[in-house]
Protein backbone atom coordinates (compact mmCIF):
# COMPACT_ATOMS: atom_id res chain seq x y z
CA UNK A 1 0.00 0.00 0.00
CA UNK A 2 1.54 3.32 -1.08
CA UNK A 3 1.44 6.51 0.94
CA UNK A 4 -1.48 7.91 -1.07
CA UNK A 5 -3.57 4.79 -0.40
CA UNK A 6 -2.78 5.00 3.32
CA UNK A 7 -3.88 8.66 3.42
CA UNK A 8 -7.17 7.86 1.63
CA UNK A 9 -7.83 4.91 3.96
CA UNK A 10 -7.11 7.05 7.03
CA UNK A 11 -9.47 9.77 5.84
CA UNK A 12 -12.23 7.22 5.19
CA UNK A 13 -11.73 5.69 8.65
CA UNK A 14 -11.71 9.10 10.34
CA UNK A 15 -14.87 10.16 8.48
CA UNK A 16 -16.56 6.87 9.44
CA UNK A 17 -15.63 7.38 13.09
CA UNK A 18 -16.99 10.93 13.08
CA UNK A 19 -20.24 9.76 11.44
CA UNK A 20 -20.55 6.91 13.94
CA UNK A 21 -20.01 9.33 16.80
CA UNK A 22 -22.69 11.65 15.50
CA UNK A 23 -25.05 8.69 15.03
CA UNK A 24 -24.41 7.53 18.59
CA UNK A 25 -25.03 11.04 19.91
CA UNK A 26 -28.32 11.27 18.00
CA UNK A 27 -29.41 7.86 19.30
CA UNK A 28 -28.50 8.82 22.86
CA UNK A 29 -30.51 12.03 22.53
CA UNK A 30 -33.46 10.09 21.10
CA UNK A 31 -33.31 7.56 23.93
CA UNK A 32 -33.07 10.36 26.48
CA UNK A 33 -36.08 12.06 24.93
CA UNK A 34 -38.00 8.80 24.91
CA UNK A 35 -37.14 8.13 28.55
CA UNK A 36 -37.75 11.68 29.78
CA UNK A 37 -40.87 11.98 31.91
CA UNK A 38 -43.38 14.77 31.96
CA UNK A 39 -43.90 17.18 34.84
CA UNK A 40 -47.37 17.95 33.46
CA UNK A 41 -49.38 15.59 31.27
CA UNK A 42 -53.09 15.95 30.59
CA UNK A 43 -53.20 12.78 28.48
CA UNK A 44 -53.45 10.76 31.68
CA UNK A 45 -57.07 9.69 32.14
CA UNK A 46 -58.65 10.82 35.40
CA UNK A 47 -62.15 10.08 36.69
CA UNK A 48 -64.18 11.81 39.39
CA UNK A 49 -66.71 9.94 41.52
CA UNK A 50 -69.89 11.79 42.40
CA UNK A 51 -72.77 9.97 44.11
CA UNK A 52 -75.89 9.55 41.98
CA UNK A 53 -78.60 12.12 42.42
CA UNK A 54 -82.00 12.82 40.92
CA UNK A 55 -81.29 16.55 40.81
CA UNK A 56 -78.49 18.68 39.42
CA UNK A 57 -75.04 17.66 40.67
CA UNK A 58 -71.80 19.59 40.40
CA UNK A 59 -68.14 18.77 40.78
CA UNK A 60 -67.23 20.95 43.78
CA UNK A 61 -63.46 21.24 43.27
CA UNK A 62 -61.90 19.02 40.60
CA UNK A 63 -62.95 21.08 37.56
CA UNK A 64 -60.75 23.89 38.85
CA UNK A 65 -57.99 21.96 40.63
CA UNK A 66 -57.37 19.68 37.62
CA UNK A 67 -58.09 22.45 35.15
CA UNK A 68 -55.93 21.17 32.28
CA UNK A 69 -57.53 17.70 32.33
CA UNK A 70 -60.62 16.54 30.46
CA UNK A 71 -62.10 14.69 33.41
CA UNK A 72 -64.59 11.83 33.20
CA UNK A 73 -67.36 11.43 35.77
CA UNK A 74 -68.48 8.18 37.36
CA UNK A 75 -71.69 7.84 39.35
CA UNK A 76 -73.29 4.88 41.10
CA UNK A 77 -74.73 3.64 37.80
CA UNK A 78 -71.35 3.52 36.03
CA UNK A 79 -68.57 3.09 38.59
CA UNK A 80 -68.76 -0.71 38.93
CA UNK A 81 -68.28 -1.40 35.23
CA UNK A 82 -66.04 1.53 34.27
CA UNK A 83 -63.58 1.97 37.15
CA UNK A 84 -60.60 -0.10 36.02
CA UNK A 85 -56.87 0.47 35.91
CA UNK A 86 -57.04 0.15 32.13
CA UNK A 87 -59.57 2.96 31.85
CA UNK A 88 -58.24 5.38 34.46
CA UNK A 89 -54.88 6.39 35.88
CA UNK A 90 -56.51 8.07 38.88
CA UNK A 91 -59.86 8.37 40.66
CA UNK A 92 -60.71 11.59 42.52
CA UNK A 93 -63.20 11.54 45.40
CA UNK A 94 -64.29 15.12 46.26
CA UNK A 95 -67.48 14.32 48.20
CA UNK A 96 -68.03 12.75 51.63
CA UNK A 97 -71.08 10.82 50.37
CA UNK A 98 -70.43 7.41 48.84
CA UNK A 99 -72.69 4.44 48.16
CA UNK A 100 -71.83 0.89 49.24
CA UNK A 101 -71.62 -0.03 45.56
CA UNK A 102 -69.04 2.69 44.94
CA UNK A 103 -67.03 1.72 48.05
CA UNK A 104 -66.81 -1.85 46.76
CA UNK A 105 -65.65 -0.60 43.36
CA UNK A 106 -63.01 1.66 44.94
CA UNK A 107 -61.59 -1.20 47.05
CA UNK A 108 -61.44 -3.44 43.98
CA UNK A 109 -59.73 -0.70 41.96
CA UNK A 110 -57.09 -0.14 44.66
CA UNK A 111 -56.44 -3.87 45.00
CA UNK A 112 -55.85 -4.10 41.24
CA UNK A 113 -53.20 -1.36 41.29
CA UNK A 114 -55.34 1.74 40.83
CA UNK A 115 -54.77 5.18 42.35
CA UNK A 116 -57.29 7.14 44.43
CA UNK A 117 -57.16 10.63 45.90
CA UNK A 118 -59.66 11.34 48.67
CA UNK A 119 -60.36 15.07 49.04
CA UNK A 120 -63.16 14.25 51.46
CA UNK A 121 -63.65 11.42 53.93
CA UNK A 122 -66.21 9.08 52.26
CA UNK A 123 -67.88 8.01 55.48
CA UNK A 124 -71.44 9.03 54.63
CA UNK A 125 -73.93 7.08 52.58
CA UNK A 126 -76.00 9.07 50.07
CA UNK A 127 -78.86 9.24 52.60
CA UNK A 128 -76.57 10.90 55.15
CA UNK A 129 -76.13 7.90 57.45
CA UNK A 130 -72.61 7.08 58.67
CA UNK A 131 -70.65 4.06 57.45
CA UNK A 132 -67.01 4.92 58.05
CA UNK A 133 -65.09 1.66 57.57
CA UNK A 134 -66.00 0.72 54.00
CA UNK A 135 -62.68 1.75 52.41
CA UNK A 136 -60.24 -0.89 53.63
CA UNK A 137 -57.10 1.23 53.83
CA UNK A 138 -58.50 4.25 55.69
CA UNK A 139 -58.30 2.82 59.20
CA UNK A 140 -59.89 4.25 62.33
CA UNK A 141 -62.27 7.19 61.82
CA UNK A 142 -62.05 10.33 63.90
CA UNK A 143 -63.41 13.87 64.01
CA UNK A 144 -61.79 17.04 65.33
CA UNK A 145 -62.29 20.80 65.34
CA UNK A 146 -59.88 22.97 63.37
CA UNK A 147 -59.58 26.72 63.89
CA UNK A 148 -56.97 29.47 64.04
CA UNK A 149 -55.37 28.00 67.17
CA UNK A 150 -54.81 24.59 65.54
CA UNK A 151 -51.21 23.47 64.96
CA UNK A 152 -50.28 21.21 62.06
CA UNK A 153 -47.33 18.87 62.54
CA UNK A 154 -45.77 17.90 59.21
CA UNK A 155 -43.39 15.09 58.30
CA UNK A 156 -41.42 17.03 55.70
CA UNK A 157 -39.08 14.16 54.77
CA UNK A 158 -41.50 12.84 52.14
CA UNK A 159 -41.73 13.79 48.44
CA UNK A 160 -45.28 15.05 49.04
CA UNK A 161 -44.25 17.40 51.85
CA UNK A 162 -40.86 18.35 50.41
CA UNK A 163 -40.19 22.05 50.89
CA UNK A 164 -42.68 22.48 53.73
CA UNK A 165 -41.84 23.44 57.30
CA UNK A 166 -42.18 21.05 60.24
CA UNK A 167 -45.15 22.88 61.74
CA UNK A 168 -47.81 25.43 60.83
CA UNK A 169 -50.43 27.43 62.67
CA UNK A 170 -53.77 27.16 60.86
CA UNK A 171 -54.94 30.28 59.02
CA UNK A 172 -58.58 29.26 59.43
CA UNK A 173 -60.74 32.00 60.90
CA UNK A 174 -63.68 29.63 61.33
CA UNK A 175 -64.10 26.89 63.92
CA UNK A 176 -65.07 23.89 61.82
CA UNK A 177 -65.66 20.22 62.59
CA UNK A 178 -63.49 18.11 60.29
CA UNK A 179 -63.45 14.39 59.56
CA UNK A 180 -60.00 12.84 60.07
CA UNK A 181 -58.41 9.43 60.58
CA UNK A 182 -56.34 8.06 63.46
CA UNK A 183 -53.25 5.94 62.76
CA UNK A 184 -50.92 4.69 65.48
CA UNK A 185 -48.02 4.38 64.76
CA UNK A 186 -47.59 7.05 62.08
CA UNK A 187 -46.29 4.52 59.57
CA UNK A 188 -46.95 0.87 58.98
CA UNK A 189 -49.05 -1.54 56.94
CA UNK A 190 -52.78 -1.82 56.38
CA UNK A 191 -54.70 -4.07 53.95
CA UNK A 192 -51.59 -4.73 51.84
CA UNK A 193 -50.55 -1.07 51.67
CA UNK A 194 -47.74 0.80 53.37
CA UNK A 195 -49.08 3.98 54.93
CA UNK A 196 -47.41 7.12 56.23
CA UNK A 197 -49.01 10.00 58.13
CA UNK A 198 -47.69 13.25 56.65
CA UNK A 199 -49.70 15.85 58.56
CA UNK A 200 -51.77 15.78 61.73
CA UNK A 201 -53.35 18.25 64.13
CA UNK A 202 -53.54 16.07 67.24
CA UNK A 203 -53.29 12.45 68.31
CA UNK A 204 -56.47 11.41 66.50
CA UNK A 205 -56.36 14.12 63.85
CA UNK A 206 -54.44 12.74 60.88
CA UNK A 207 -55.37 14.94 57.92
CA UNK A 208 -52.83 13.93 55.26
CA UNK A 209 -51.88 10.28 54.74
CA UNK A 210 -50.31 8.51 51.79
CA UNK A 211 -50.69 4.83 50.95
CA UNK A 212 -48.72 2.69 48.52
CA UNK A 213 -48.51 -0.92 47.38
CA UNK A 214 -45.15 -1.15 45.62
CA UNK A 215 -45.95 -4.58 44.16
CA UNK A 216 -49.09 -3.53 42.29
CA UNK A 217 -48.27 0.16 41.85
CA UNK A 218 -51.42 1.20 43.72
CA UNK A 219 -51.37 4.56 45.49
CA UNK A 220 -53.79 6.64 47.54
CA UNK A 221 -53.87 10.00 49.29
CA UNK A 222 -56.23 10.87 52.12
CA UNK A 223 -56.64 14.63 52.53
CA UNK A 224 -59.20 17.42 52.44
CA UNK A 225 -59.65 20.44 50.23
CA UNK A 226 -58.86 23.05 52.90
CA UNK A 227 -55.16 22.18 52.88
CA UNK A 228 -54.88 22.89 49.14
CA UNK A 229 -57.25 25.82 48.53
CA UNK A 230 -56.00 29.14 49.85
CA UNK A 231 -57.85 32.27 50.84
CA UNK A 232 -61.13 31.04 52.36
CA UNK A 233 -62.19 31.29 55.97
CA UNK A 234 -61.37 27.60 56.53
CA UNK A 235 -58.08 27.36 54.65
CA UNK A 236 -55.10 25.99 56.58
CA UNK A 237 -52.13 27.41 54.66
CA UNK A 238 -51.18 30.46 52.62
CA UNK A 239 -51.18 30.48 48.82
CA UNK A 240 -47.55 29.39 48.42
CA UNK A 241 -47.68 26.48 50.89
CA UNK A 242 -51.09 25.21 49.76
CA UNK A 243 -50.01 25.29 46.11
CA UNK A 244 -46.70 23.53 46.73
CA UNK A 245 -48.45 20.81 48.73
CA UNK A 246 -51.02 20.26 45.99
CA UNK A 247 -48.44 20.12 43.21
CA UNK A 248 -46.22 17.71 45.16
CA UNK A 249 -49.22 15.49 45.88
CA UNK A 250 -50.39 15.50 42.26
CA UNK A 251 -46.93 14.68 40.93
CA UNK A 252 -46.48 11.82 43.39
CA UNK A 253 -49.79 10.10 42.76
CA UNK A 254 -49.59 10.49 38.97
CA UNK A 255 -45.93 9.46 38.82
CA UNK A 256 -44.87 12.69 37.12
CA UNK A 257 -41.39 14.17 37.06
CA UNK A 258 -40.54 16.70 39.76
CA UNK A 259 -42.47 19.90 39.11
CA UNK A 260 -39.40 22.10 39.53
CA UNK A 261 -41.03 25.37 38.51
CA UNK A 262 -44.56 24.71 39.76
CA UNK A 263 -46.15 24.62 36.32
CA UNK A 264 -49.88 24.36 35.68
CA UNK A 265 -52.41 25.62 33.14
CA UNK A 266 -54.89 28.28 34.14
CA UNK A 267 -57.45 30.77 32.85
CA UNK A 268 -56.40 33.31 30.18
CA UNK A 269 -53.79 35.69 31.66
CA UNK A 270 -54.41 34.69 35.28
CA UNK A 271 -56.27 32.62 37.88
CA UNK A 272 -58.71 35.23 39.11
CA UNK A 273 -61.34 36.15 36.53
CA UNK A 274 -63.91 38.87 37.18
CA UNK A 275 -67.01 39.28 35.03
CA UNK A 276 -69.66 41.98 35.26
CA UNK A 277 -72.97 40.41 34.25
CA UNK A 278 -75.96 42.58 33.38
CA UNK A 279 -79.41 40.98 33.26
CA UNK A 280 -82.46 41.93 31.23
CA UNK A 281 -80.76 43.73 28.35
CA UNK A 282 -82.87 43.40 25.20
CA UNK A 283 -80.34 44.86 22.80
CA UNK A 284 -82.92 47.46 21.81
CA UNK A 285 -82.26 50.91 20.35
CA UNK A 286 -84.09 52.57 23.25
CA UNK A 287 -81.49 51.18 25.69
CA UNK A 288 -78.55 52.90 24.04
CA UNK A 289 -78.77 56.41 25.41
CA UNK A 290 -79.57 55.50 29.02
CA UNK A 291 -76.58 53.16 29.40
CA UNK A 292 -73.79 55.40 28.08
CA UNK A 293 -72.89 56.82 31.50
CA UNK A 294 -72.31 53.34 32.90
CA UNK A 295 -69.72 52.49 30.27
CA UNK A 296 -68.01 55.85 30.72
CA UNK A 297 -67.79 55.14 34.46
CA UNK A 298 -66.22 51.73 33.81
CA UNK A 299 -63.78 53.23 31.34
CA UNK A 300 -62.69 55.86 33.88
CA UNK A 301 -61.54 53.14 36.33
CA UNK A 302 -58.86 51.97 33.86
CA UNK A 303 -59.12 48.39 35.15
CA UNK A 304 -59.43 46.77 31.73
CA UNK A 305 -60.74 47.23 28.23
CA UNK A 306 -64.47 47.79 28.83
CA UNK A 307 -65.27 45.29 26.07
CA UNK A 308 -63.63 42.59 28.23
CA UNK A 309 -65.51 43.53 31.40
CA UNK A 310 -69.20 43.05 30.65
CA UNK A 311 -71.42 40.13 29.75
CA UNK A 312 -74.96 41.12 28.79
CA UNK A 313 -77.73 38.61 29.47
CA UNK A 314 -79.82 39.22 26.37
CA UNK A 315 -83.61 38.83 26.56
CA UNK A 316 -84.95 37.83 23.11
CA UNK A 317 -87.66 40.38 22.30
CA UNK A 318 -89.38 41.93 19.31
CA UNK A 319 -87.52 45.15 20.23
CA UNK A 320 -84.11 43.48 19.92
CA UNK A 321 -82.36 45.08 16.96
CA UNK A 322 -79.22 44.62 14.93
CA UNK A 323 -78.06 48.14 15.79
CA UNK A 324 -78.80 47.61 19.50
CA UNK A 325 -76.78 44.40 19.59
CA UNK A 326 -73.94 46.09 17.73
CA UNK A 327 -73.92 48.91 20.29
CA UNK A 328 -73.72 46.59 23.32
CA UNK A 329 -71.08 44.46 21.56
CA UNK A 330 -68.75 47.47 21.69
CA UNK A 331 -68.90 47.40 25.50
CA UNK A 332 -69.00 43.70 26.27
CA UNK A 333 -70.28 40.35 25.09
CA UNK A 334 -73.81 39.59 23.91
CA UNK A 335 -73.62 35.80 23.63
CA UNK A 336 -75.46 34.85 26.83
CA UNK A 337 -79.17 34.24 26.29
CA UNK A 338 -81.61 35.13 29.08
CA UNK A 339 -84.93 33.72 27.81
CA UNK A 340 -87.67 35.60 29.66
CA UNK A 341 -91.27 35.26 28.49
CA UNK A 342 -90.56 32.15 26.42
CA UNK A 343 -91.87 29.51 28.83
CA UNK A 344 -91.86 28.53 32.49
CA UNK A 345 -88.39 27.02 32.75
CA UNK A 346 -89.26 25.48 36.12
CA UNK A 347 -92.23 23.53 34.75
CA UNK A 348 -92.46 19.76 34.49
CA UNK A 349 -91.87 19.62 30.74
CA UNK A 350 -89.78 17.11 28.81
CA UNK A 351 -86.26 17.78 27.57
CA UNK A 352 -87.60 17.83 24.01
CA UNK A 353 -90.20 20.49 24.88
CA UNK A 354 -87.57 22.69 26.50
CA UNK A 355 -85.27 22.26 23.52
CA UNK A 356 -88.02 23.61 21.26
CA UNK A 357 -88.33 26.63 23.56
CA UNK A 358 -84.57 27.24 23.47
CA UNK A 359 -84.67 27.04 19.67
CA UNK A 360 -87.54 29.56 19.69
CA UNK A 361 -85.51 31.99 21.82
CA UNK A 362 -82.46 31.58 19.58
CA UNK A 363 -84.57 32.14 16.45
CA UNK A 364 -85.73 35.52 17.75
CA UNK A 365 -82.10 36.55 18.18
CA UNK A 366 -81.03 35.18 14.80
CA UNK A 367 -83.77 37.19 13.10
CA UNK A 368 -82.89 40.38 14.99
CA UNK A 369 -79.19 40.05 14.17
CA UNK A 370 -79.83 38.94 10.59
CA UNK A 371 -77.70 35.79 10.89
CA UNK A 372 -78.44 32.05 10.63
CA UNK A 373 -76.82 31.30 14.02
CA UNK A 374 -75.97 34.03 16.53
CA UNK A 375 -73.72 31.59 18.41
CA UNK A 376 -74.77 31.76 22.05
CA UNK A 377 -72.19 30.15 24.34
CA UNK A 378 -73.83 30.81 27.70
CA UNK A 379 -77.27 30.78 29.31
CA UNK A 380 -78.84 32.34 32.40
CA UNK A 381 -82.35 31.11 33.11
CA UNK A 382 -84.90 33.70 34.31
CA UNK A 383 -85.33 33.96 38.08
CA UNK A 384 -82.05 32.01 38.41
CA UNK A 385 -83.99 28.76 38.49
CA UNK A 386 -84.88 25.93 36.14
CA UNK A 387 -85.97 22.30 36.20
CA UNK A 388 -83.58 19.46 35.51
CA UNK A 389 -84.99 18.81 31.99
CA UNK A 390 -84.44 22.51 31.18
CA UNK A 391 -80.79 22.24 32.22
CA UNK A 392 -80.42 19.13 30.07
CA UNK A 393 -81.96 20.92 27.09
CA UNK A 394 -79.47 23.77 27.56
CA UNK A 395 -76.60 21.30 27.58
CA UNK A 396 -77.94 19.57 24.48
CA UNK A 397 -78.13 22.96 22.78
CA UNK A 398 -74.38 23.36 23.28
CA UNK A 399 -74.26 26.01 26.00
CA UNK A 400 -70.81 25.82 27.61
CA UNK A 401 -71.52 27.99 30.67
CA UNK A 402 -74.60 28.25 32.87
CA UNK A 403 -74.66 30.83 35.65
CA UNK A 404 -78.06 30.01 37.07
CA UNK A 405 -77.64 27.63 39.98
CA UNK A 406 -75.33 29.62 42.24
CA UNK A 407 -75.06 29.80 46.00
CA UNK A 408 -77.03 33.00 46.51
CA UNK A 409 -79.77 32.14 44.01
CA UNK A 410 -83.15 30.66 44.80
CA UNK A 411 -81.93 27.10 44.27
CA UNK A 412 -79.99 24.72 46.51
CA UNK A 413 -76.63 25.97 47.73
CA UNK A 414 -73.49 24.96 45.86
CA UNK A 415 -70.09 24.82 47.44
CA UNK A 416 -69.38 26.14 50.90
CA UNK A 417 -69.11 29.84 51.67
CA UNK A 418 -66.40 28.96 54.17
CA UNK A 419 -64.22 27.57 51.40
CA UNK A 420 -62.96 29.28 48.28
CA UNK A 421 -64.44 26.50 46.16
CA UNK A 422 -67.51 28.71 45.93
CA UNK A 423 -65.56 30.62 43.26
CA UNK A 424 -64.58 27.52 41.26
CA UNK A 425 -66.05 26.62 37.87
CA UNK A 426 -67.97 23.36 38.33
CA UNK A 427 -68.81 20.63 35.85
CA UNK A 428 -72.58 20.06 35.74
CA UNK A 429 -73.90 16.49 36.06
CA UNK A 430 -77.48 15.65 35.08
CA UNK A 431 -79.23 12.29 35.35
CA UNK A 432 -75.93 10.83 36.53
CA UNK A 433 -74.06 11.85 33.37
CA UNK A 434 -71.60 14.59 32.46
CA UNK A 435 -73.06 17.46 30.44
CA UNK A 436 -71.52 19.97 28.04
CA UNK A 437 -71.98 22.68 30.63
CA UNK A 438 -69.82 24.30 33.28
CA UNK A 439 -71.55 26.06 36.18
CA UNK A 440 -70.15 29.42 37.25
CA UNK A 441 -71.66 30.53 40.52
CA UNK A 442 -72.77 33.95 41.68
CA UNK A 443 -70.86 34.45 44.97
CA UNK A 444 -72.50 37.76 45.83
CA UNK A 445 -75.90 39.41 45.90
CA UNK A 446 -77.59 40.76 42.80
CA UNK A 447 -77.77 44.53 42.70
CA UNK A 448 -81.57 44.56 43.12
CA UNK A 449 -81.54 42.00 45.96
CA UNK A 450 -80.25 43.97 49.02
CA UNK A 451 -82.51 46.10 51.20
CA UNK A 452 -80.43 49.16 50.45
CA UNK A 453 -77.95 49.99 47.72
CA UNK A 454 -74.97 50.06 50.09
CA UNK A 455 -75.45 46.35 50.76
CA UNK A 456 -74.60 45.64 47.14
CA UNK A 457 -71.14 47.07 47.69
CA UNK A 458 -70.68 45.53 51.15
CA UNK A 459 -71.65 42.00 50.06
CA UNK A 460 -69.33 42.07 47.06
CA UNK A 461 -66.44 43.49 49.10
CA UNK A 462 -66.88 40.77 51.74
CA UNK A 463 -66.68 38.01 49.10
CA UNK A 464 -63.79 39.67 47.28
CA UNK A 465 -61.68 39.46 50.45
CA UNK A 466 -61.72 35.68 50.11
CA UNK A 467 -61.36 35.80 46.33
CA UNK A 468 -58.10 37.71 46.72
CA UNK A 469 -56.21 34.73 48.10
CA UNK A 470 -57.33 32.10 45.59
CA UNK A 471 -54.71 29.79 44.07
CA UNK A 472 -56.71 27.95 41.37
CA UNK A 473 -58.74 29.08 38.34
CA UNK A 474 -61.71 30.96 39.79
CA UNK A 475 -64.54 33.28 38.80
CA UNK A 476 -66.14 36.24 40.51
CA UNK A 477 -69.38 37.56 39.07
CA UNK A 478 -70.66 41.04 39.88
CA UNK A 479 -74.34 40.46 39.16
CA UNK A 480 -76.37 43.46 38.01
CA UNK A 481 -79.34 44.54 35.91
CA UNK A 482 -79.95 47.21 33.32
CA UNK A 483 -82.75 48.51 35.56
CA UNK A 484 -80.39 48.36 38.54
CA UNK A 485 -76.75 49.38 38.70
CA UNK A 486 -76.63 50.59 35.09
CA UNK A 487 -79.33 53.22 35.47
CA UNK A 488 -80.42 53.58 39.12
CA UNK A 489 -78.25 56.30 40.76
CA UNK A 490 -77.71 54.72 44.20
CA UNK A 491 -76.82 51.31 42.74
CA UNK A 492 -74.71 52.99 40.04
CA UNK A 493 -72.58 54.69 42.71
CA UNK A 494 -72.16 51.45 44.68
CA UNK A 495 -71.08 49.64 41.54
CA UNK A 496 -68.51 52.39 41.06
CA UNK A 497 -67.31 51.80 44.64
CA UNK A 498 -67.09 48.04 43.98
CA UNK A 499 -64.81 48.61 40.99
CA UNK A 500 -62.66 50.96 43.08
CA UNK A 501 -62.38 48.23 45.71
CA UNK A 502 -61.23 45.73 43.06
CA UNK A 503 -58.59 48.13 41.81
CA UNK A 504 -57.11 48.63 45.28
CA UNK A 505 -57.72 45.45 47.29
CA UNK A 506 -57.92 42.24 45.27
CA UNK A 507 -54.38 41.84 44.01
CA UNK A 508 -53.92 40.83 40.38
CA UNK A 509 -57.22 40.07 38.64
CA UNK A 510 -58.31 39.73 35.01
CA UNK A 511 -61.61 40.88 33.53
CA UNK A 512 -63.08 38.46 31.00
CA UNK A 513 -66.50 37.90 29.47
CA UNK A 514 -68.33 34.60 29.86
CA UNK A 515 -67.99 34.05 26.12
CA UNK A 516 -64.20 34.38 26.34
CA UNK A 517 -64.10 31.93 29.24
CA UNK A 518 -66.48 29.52 27.49
CA UNK A 519 -64.41 29.37 24.32
CA UNK A 520 -61.18 28.97 26.30
CA UNK A 521 -62.59 26.08 28.37
CA UNK A 522 -64.09 24.41 25.31
CA UNK A 523 -60.83 24.50 23.37
CA UNK A 524 -58.77 23.33 26.35
CA UNK A 525 -60.88 20.17 26.78
CA UNK A 526 -59.68 18.71 23.48
CA UNK A 527 -56.07 19.94 23.73
CA UNK A 528 -53.09 17.70 24.45
CA UNK A 529 -50.63 19.35 26.84
CA UNK A 530 -47.34 17.88 28.06
CA UNK A 531 -44.51 19.69 29.84
CA UNK A 532 -40.89 18.61 30.36
CA UNK A 533 -38.15 19.98 32.58
CA UNK A 534 -35.11 21.35 30.75
CA UNK A 535 -31.71 22.39 32.17
CA UNK A 536 -32.80 26.04 32.24
CA UNK A 537 -36.56 25.89 32.47
CA UNK A 538 -39.50 23.96 31.10
CA UNK A 539 -40.90 23.15 27.65
CA UNK A 540 -44.62 22.79 26.97
CA UNK A 541 -45.88 20.86 23.94
CA UNK A 542 -49.42 21.76 22.84
CA UNK A 543 -51.58 20.05 20.23
CA UNK A 544 -54.99 21.59 19.61
CA UNK A 545 -57.72 21.49 16.97
CA UNK A 546 -59.07 24.91 17.99
CA UNK A 547 -57.45 28.29 18.48
CA UNK A 548 -56.86 29.13 22.14
CA UNK A 549 -56.64 32.86 22.77
CA UNK A 550 -54.13 33.76 25.49
CA UNK A 551 -53.26 30.17 26.40
CA UNK A 552 -51.74 30.63 29.85
CA UNK A 553 -49.07 28.77 31.81
CA UNK A 554 -48.72 29.48 35.52
CA UNK A 555 -45.34 29.11 37.27
CA UNK A 556 -45.38 29.26 41.07
CA UNK A 557 -41.81 28.30 41.90
CA UNK A 558 -39.66 30.82 40.03
CA UNK A 559 -37.66 33.41 41.95
CA UNK A 560 -35.80 35.59 39.45
CA UNK A 561 -37.93 35.96 36.34
CA UNK A 562 -38.66 34.09 33.12
CA UNK A 563 -38.55 34.50 29.37
CA UNK A 564 -40.66 32.44 26.98
CA UNK A 565 -40.96 31.84 23.25
CA UNK A 566 -43.72 30.37 21.12
CA UNK A 567 -42.40 27.99 18.46
CA UNK A 568 -38.93 29.48 18.88
CA UNK A 569 -39.81 32.75 17.17
CA UNK A 570 -42.49 34.80 18.95
CA UNK A 571 -41.96 36.15 22.44
CA UNK A 572 -44.69 35.25 24.91
CA UNK A 573 -46.22 37.81 27.25
CA UNK A 574 -45.15 37.46 30.88
CA UNK A 575 -46.88 38.87 33.96
CA UNK A 576 -45.42 38.65 37.47
CA UNK A 577 -48.10 39.16 40.12
CA UNK A 578 -48.91 37.84 43.61
CA UNK A 579 -45.65 35.86 43.60
CA UNK A 580 -46.64 33.96 40.45
CA UNK A 581 -45.51 34.16 36.81
CA UNK A 582 -48.15 33.94 34.08
CA UNK A 583 -46.83 33.18 30.58
CA UNK A 584 -49.35 33.46 27.74
CA UNK A 585 -49.63 33.39 23.97
CA UNK A 586 -52.42 32.65 21.52
CA UNK A 587 -52.10 29.09 20.20
CA UNK A 588 -53.33 28.34 16.69
CA UNK A 589 -54.63 24.91 15.60
CA UNK A 590 -51.86 22.35 15.22
CA UNK A 591 -48.84 21.30 17.27
CA UNK A 592 -46.80 24.02 18.96
CA UNK A 593 -44.23 24.51 21.69
CA UNK A 594 -43.73 27.13 24.38
CA UNK A 595 -40.21 27.18 25.82
CA UNK A 596 -39.74 28.87 29.18
CA UNK A 597 -36.29 29.76 30.50
CA UNK A 598 -35.60 31.05 33.98
CA UNK A 599 -33.22 33.87 34.82
Secondary structure, DSSP 4 states (H G I P E B T S, - for coil): --HHHHHHHHHHHHHHHHHHHHHHHHHHHHHHHHH---SEETTS-EEEE----SS-EE-SSHHHHTTTS--EEE-TTTHHHH--TTT-SEEEE--SB--HHHHHHHHHHHHTT-EEEESS---B-TTS-B-TT-SGGG-EEEEEEE-TT-EEEE-TTSTTTTT--SEEE----S-EEEEEEE-SSSEEEETTEEEEEEEESSTT-EEEEEEEETTTTEEEEE--GGGT--SSSS--S-HHHHHHHHHHHHHHHHTPPP-TT-EEEESTT-SEEEEEEEEEE--BGGGHHHHHHHHHHHHHHTSS-GGGTEEEEEPP-TTB-HHHHHHHHTTSEEEEE--TTS--TTS---HHHHHHHHHHHHHHHHHHHTSS-----EE--GGG---HHHHHHHHHTT--EE--S-TTSSS---S-TTSGGGGS-EEEEETTEEEEEEE----S--TTTSSSHHHHHHHHHHHHHHHTT--S-EEEEEEEETTTTTT-HHHHHHHHHHHHHHHHHS-S-EE--HHHHHHHHHHHHT-EEEEEEETTEEEEEEEESS-EEEEEEEESS-SS-EEEEETTTEEPEEEEETTEEEEEEEE-SEEEEEEEEE-
